[in-house]
Amino acid sequence: LQIPDDLRQRYLERRQNDFRDCAPHLISLDWSYFERLGHQLKGHASSYGYDDLGDLAAKIEIHSQKRDLPRLEGCIYEFGEWLDRQIHSKDSNQE
């Protein structure tokens, strides 16, 4: 399945917005936000060819359901690193 670059780019931009939204929700311990985020990402990540994000999203959902803050924070950190890798690999592909 080949996803057009413009759709993939918009998908990644939406994920960047999701990542930016994580900090205030972590501060307020908004568990339902992370359950919903994990569930939604898990549902559509593989459609864009990001199975690894789907796996990470499943962990976000599980750790938020268990109210496991340290592991949830670790997953959010991984989410940020995943985004950085996607953005930087796209940048290097355009050079």
Helices and strands as residue ranges (DSSP letters): H 5-27, H 31-44, G 46-48, H 51-65, H 69-94
